[in-house]
Amino acid sequence: MKSYLIRAKNFVLQGDWALYFFYAFVFSTPFWRRLEIETDFSYLMDVKYVDYLTYSLYYFEIFFLVAFIWWLGQMFLLKKRIVLGDKMMLASLALVLFSSIVSLWKAEFLGIGLYYIFVLLWLFLIYLFIINKIRTKESMRGLLVALVASGFFQSLVALGQFLRNGYLGFHFLGEQLIDPEKIGVAKIAINGVNHIRSYGTFSHPNTLAFFLVITGFVALHLFLEAKRKRSRTILVVVFTAIAVALLLTFSRIGWLTGFGLWSIFLARYWWKNKQQSFQEITKYFFGAIVALVLAVILVGPMIVNRVNPALATTWESWETRNIVIVKSITLVTSPSSLLEINLGNLSLHPFIGVGIGNFMINIIFPLTGYPLWMAEPAHNTFLMVLVEIGFLGLLGFLALCFYIWKVAKDAPSFLQYCLATLFITMFFDHGFWDVRQAQILMIILFGVAATFSRKLTNL
């Protein structure tokens, strides 16, 4: 008992509290709990509430604020210089920020544009913190453990939501009041009966799915690095929960990147490490495979409903969200697709865009006569960047992605797969540009990739 008290005392007195608060920030990033400050544009046509046109302060971000201030104090007392990172990545970030500022000239709503510029600066501070503080194996492991722990918790919430077919009562963490009969809630319909898609405490099942894929890769990495049998067993249990929860999000891009890339990742590992017994590794995953097969059997009809190409419902959401449908060699989009309208906006402002954060305001008028639910962001991050801040801004964003991928060649393979997941998902989701949780997950991946650059540190 005395030894535990001594360790606890050393933890409090000698611990790096900037890192501890940052780990708390990483763990709580999925929590959607926030303070909302409505604007004149928060309700389109006085009916549809729009998150993207509302100022939001997320409670979990207080952890990063404390961590950042603590870190600045450490830097001042120790008289250390702040590392800015790779110059090309910094230049790319600067170009995105510059284009965002210039785009305000055409912004219909200047206030929301300034808000999104503040968010970009906030994300840059998170990036700076990571490349300066996450510089050792121990600090990196702490970050990865925080991600996996959060992924496991979200998996349990997702499983509970699916079994209950609705809200669990975690509103204080940001869980939404999901109900299978509520308009706007993502759901699966089987024989006229609605069943919710699991949200966790995220804003949408697709964002939860992305998070689960990333934390699944981290869990696999930690499993392969672990030496003790107990640690490996725990990580397999965590990965199993994550895999089952991913299935229950009914996110098609999540299934593709998750189950597809996870399998490739493990197969390549086994191929490169033939000295390790195949049976020795796979025996840990036998239970995971059984659990996943049982889950697939139980929700089989829902999976078929989600992916059956013969059903119109399989393609409707893709068309209305400007996702290109590949039925033949020719790329086909519906005349009512948002893609056509997006490019119309672009033709008016090709170089500076319609203004950062102003997409939703510009889309509502061309959609007059269409169902109001169609007024939503284009489900493609690159297209959103292009329309809002123009060609120059897109060039900066693409350059940033390129240089992040370039420095990741020095990173462990799991991180390369995480980045591949991110870049693939960007073609089918807008959240990395305008949803805070997804933005933070993206910048964490960028920051972690940058720490592996030889110009920064030897981890």
Buried (B, 14 or more C-beta within 10 A) or exposed (E): EEEEEEEEEEEEEEEBBBBBBBBBBBBBBBBBBBEEEEBEBBBBEEEBEBBBBBBBEBBBBBBBEBBBEBBEEBBEEEEEEEBBBBEBBBBBBEBBBBBBBBBBEBBBBEEBBBBBBEBBEBBBBBBBBBBBBBBEEEBBEBBBBBBBBBBBBBBEBBBBBBEEBBBBEBEEBBBBEBBBEBEEBBBBEEEEEBBBBBBBBBBBBBBBBBBBBBBBBBBBBBBBBBEEEEEBBBBBBBBBBBBBBBBBBBBBBBBBBBBEBBEEBBEEBBEEEEEEEEEEBEEBBEEBEEBBEEBEEEBEEBBEBBEEEEEEEBBEEBBBBBBBBEEEEEEEBBEBBBBEBBEEBBEEBEEBBBBBBBBBBBBBEBBEEBEEEBBBBBBBBBBBBBBBBBBBBBBBBBBBBEBBBBBBEBBBBBBBBBBBBBBBBBBBBBBBBBBBBBBBBBBBBBBBBBBBBEEBBEB
